[in-house]
């Protein structure tokens, strides 16, 4: 299946990583490492440029195999890498997907993640044929939880004591949000 890319929204360009993007990913991660490392196990230990480039090589392979579809979030106007999102936990039989996200520090609080996830939600249902798109968030990650709540995802439930927190010292609850269609999704001009 050839996927139409990039995904374009008013402020963003979402597309798979390319070999060489590791330096941009690393710079973006390091700009927000204190926040990211609270929620993302891959951010401990702090990744270096080579680790980020290894991630890119793996993401390129996984994208070609359609097992994970990483999408980098770029500012359409400045060309700056803002963060990453995409689709993982893919079940092509349904088809169902899960998405997650992180942003660079100086891009927080500007609605970029809401815009990116709105665009990805449209892409999932209109291009990938999704029947379900889920977002899993730590109970205490209020900014992350605000994204599906803003976009009208349904809170399916809470998995209590579901995983260990990144520090591996405490159990965490996971909030599970999902959509099964585009009904009620806020309007957004998106193209691919």
C-alpha positions in Angstrom: 0.0 0.0 0.0 1.4 3.4 -1.0 0.5 6.0 1.6 -0.1 9.6 0.5 2.4 11.8 2.4 3.2 14.2 3.8 0.2 15.1 5.9 -0.4 18.9 5.9 -2.4 20.9 8.3 -2.4 24.7 8.6 0.8 24.9 10.6 2.3 21.4 10.4 3.9 18.9 8.1 3.8 15.3 9.3 6.0 12.7 7.6 8.1 9.7 8.3 11.6 10.3 9.5 14.5 10.1 7.0 18.0 8.9 7.5 19.9 11.9 8.9 16.9 13.2 11.0 18.5 11.8 14.2 20.3 15.1 14.9 17.0 17.1 14.7 15.2 14.5 16.8 17.9 14.6 19.4 18.0 18.4 19.6 14.2 18.4 20.0 14.2 15.7 22.7 17.0 17.4 24.7 15.1 20.7 24.6 12.4 19.0 26.7 14.2 16.1 28.3 13.0 16.8 31.9 9.4 16.5 30.8 9.8 13.8 28.2 11.8 11.5 30.6 9.0 11.5 33.1 6.7 9.7 30.7 8.8 8.0 27.9 11.0 5.1 28.9 13.1 5.5 25.8 14.3 8.9 27.2 16.3 7.3 30.0 19.2 7.3 29.7 19.2 10.5 27.9 19.7 9.7 24.2 22.6 10.9 22.2 22.6 11.8 18.5 23.7 8.2 17.5 20.9 6.7 19.6 18.5 9.0 17.9 19.8 8.1 14.4 19.5 4.4 15.3 15.8 5.1 16.2 15.5 6.7 12.7 16.9 3.7 11.0 14.6 1.4 12.9 11.6 3.7 12.2 12.3 3.7 8.5 12.4 -0.1 8.4 9.2 -0.4 10.5 7.4 2.2 8.3 8.3 0.2 5.2 7.0 -3.0 6.9 3.9 -1.1 8.1 4.5 -2.3 11.7 4.9 1.1 13.2 4.3 4.4 11.4 6.4 7.1 13.1 5.6 10.7 11.9 7.8 13.6 12.7 6.0 16.9 13.3 7.6 19.8 11.4 6.6 23.5 11.5 5.5 24.2 7.9 6.6 27.8 8.1 10.0 27.6 9.9 11.0 24.0 9.0 11.8 23.3 12.7 11.2 19.8 14.0 8.6 20.2 16.8 8.2 16.6 17.9 7.0 13.2 16.9 3.7 11.2 16.8 2.4 8.5 14.5 0.8 5.1 14.8 1.9 2.0 16.8 0.2 -1.1 18.3 -1.1 -1.6 14.8 -3.6 -4.3 14.1 -4.3 -4.3 10.3 -7.0 -7.0 10.7 -9.3 -4.6 12.4 -7.7 -2.1 11.5 -6.9 -0.3 14.7 -4.0 1.9 15.8 -2.7 3.7 18.9 -1.0 7.1 18.8 1.2 9.0 21.1 3.2 12.2 21.0 5.9 14.4 22.4 7.1 17.9 21.7 10.2 20.1 22.0 10.2 22.4 25.0 9.7 25.7 23.2 6.7 24.3 21.2 4.6 23.4 24.3 1.3 25.2 24.9 0.7 26.3 21.4 -1.8 23.7 20.2 0.6 21.8 18.0 -0.1 18.4 19.5 -3.9 18.9 19.2 -3.4 19.9 15.6 -1.1 17.0 14.8 -3.4 14.4 16.5 -6.5 15.9 14.8 -4.7 15.5 11.4 -3.5 12.0 12.2 -7.0 11.0 13.4 -8.4 12.1 10.0 -5.6 10.2 8.2 -6.2 7.1 10.3 -9.9 6.9 9.4 -9.8 8.3 5.8 -6.6 6.8 4.5 -5.7 3.8 6.7 -9.3 2.7 7.0 -9.2 2.7 10.8 -12.1 1.3 12.8 -10.5 2.4 16.1 -7.8 4.9 17.2 -6.6 4.8 20.8 -4.5 7.1 23.0 -3.0 5.8 26.3 -2.0 8.3 28.9 -0.5 8.2 32.4 -3.1 9.3 34.9 -0.8 12.1 36.1 0.2 13.4 32.6 -2.6 16.0 32.5 -1.2 17.8 29.4 -1.2 14.5 27.5 -4.7 13.6 28.7 -6.0 17.1 27.5 -5.3 16.2 23.9 -7.8 13.3 23.5 -10.3 15.2 25.7 -10.0 18.3 23.6 -10.5 16.2 20.4 -13.6 14.4 21.7 -12.0 11.0 22.2 -14.1 8.7 24.5 -12.5 7.7 27.8 -12.9 3.9 27.6 -11.5 3.2 31.0 -8.7 3.3 33.4 -6.2 0.4 33.8 -5.2 0.6 37.5 -1.7 -0.3 38.5 -1.1 -1.0 34.8 2.6 -0.3 34.3 5.6 0.9 36.3 6.3 4.6 36.0 9.5 5.4 34.1 11.4 5.6 37.5 10.4 2.0 38.0 9.6 2.8 41.7 5.8 3.4 41.4 2.9 1.8 39.7 0.9 4.0 37.3 -2.7 4.0 36.1 -3.3 4.3 32.4 -6.2 6.2 30.9 -7.4 4.6 27.6 -9.1 7.0 25.2 -10.4 6.0 21.7 -12.4 7.1 18.7 -14.3 4.8 16.3 -15.1 7.5 13.8 -14.7 11.2 13.0 -18.0 12.3 14.5 -17.5 15.4 16.6 -13.8 15.9 15.7 -13.1 19.6 15.6 -12.8 21.0 12.0 -9.3 21.2 10.6 -8.1 21.8 7.0 -5.9 18.7 6.3 -4.4 17.4 3.1 -2.1 14.7 2.0 
